Amino acid sequence: MRPLNAQIRLDNLRHNYQTLKNIHGNKLLAVVKANAYGHGAVRCAHALADMADGFAVASIEEAVELRENGIENPILLLEGVFEAKEYALVDQYRLWPAVCSQWQLEALLHHEWQAPVKVWLKMDSGMHRAGFFPHNYAAAYTALKQNPNVAEIVKFSHFACADDPESGMTEIQLEAFDLGCEGLEGEESLANSAAMLRFPEARRDWGRAGIALYGASPLGGSDERLKPVMRLSTRVFGERVLQPHSPVGYGAVFYTQKSTRVGLIACGYADGYPRHAPTGTPVAVGTHRSRLIGRISMDMMTIELDVSQEGIGDEVELWGDTVNINEVAAAAGTIAYELLCNVKRAKFTYYE
Ligand SMILES: *Cc1c(COP(=O)(O)O)cnc(C)c1O
């Protein structure tokens, strides 16, 4: 069997949820959209079911999958519905729809609800992607408030630059949000992972934790308080010693400088490993940190081996405990979110 393994440590997931909940200090949604950032939404939701104040997903399909697998916690649709007729399922499965645009608002008001619905009304406080402008927000809020089917309204927004210490955007968005909400009662939610770590004033009633829940620091580097949930590993299944000045792999973009033992490992871009990871991107053979060399192939890549002991059958960690996923992301010019979401063809094993 091909030795590419994604170990999913659900105990670490629970640890991270509790840690983030303590930091946030109020209610916390566990964001399990996109198959829980590649970790497996149903398994992750079950692991958190007895502790999570609720879950958040990106679509009705993701929400229904959780419900049909026995998840009873509140579930927020972060982007609301994509078609008016989905409100029937929102109603049936007792979901919380976000309302981010006028057509979603009108369709919600026209729907014949069986049970009152809790609505998350989104403000565009400056990211300019979704939500009502601050100057239109009170009108949308009032229209919902006057509808007897609307049980509750949570006011919410999303930050564009919460992970960027250089940016002043978050302060500006906070001010716009508070101004747009003036006089409107009810719960509020602003903070994703980065915002809840960096901006105490953004914590409000509900946090929405995604990336940090999976143990990747949203601020780059590592965060001692968080434990990586996924460990992606494979094995060496080929080895050779190359003379100095030998090219390795597609495009012959890497040449050995000295006599080099090269290991061939079973992981490539078809598994979701980023093809743009350059020579030098860290890997770990056992607990010994090494580096990949040459281009990533579809199913394989080449790494430098220790001259003495390492070889066929040795386990290689792509990311997890010895190699922080943010190091790989930085080397490849992407973010940990994308790496995690892309993992495929690996054997997933879950640890309680
Ligand atoms: C995905 C998402 C989150 C979670 O963001 P992280 O940076 O992963 O914590 C929070 N809020 C909204 C609206 C989202 O779409």
The ligand as an ORCA input file, in Angstrom:
! r2SCAN-3c Opt
* xyz 0 1
  C     -13.759     30.598      7.101
  C     -14.348     31.668      7.937
  C     -13.939     31.840      9.265
  C     -12.792     31.075      9.886
  O     -11.594     31.740      9.563
  P     -10.180     31.263     10.134
  O      -9.244     32.297      9.627
  O      -9.910     29.933      9.521
  O     -10.291     31.210     11.598
  C     -14.593     32.795     10.021
  N     -15.582     33.541      9.501
  C     -15.986     33.424      8.221
  C     -17.071     34.292      7.705
  C     -15.378     32.492      7.388
  O     -15.766     32.374      6.111
*
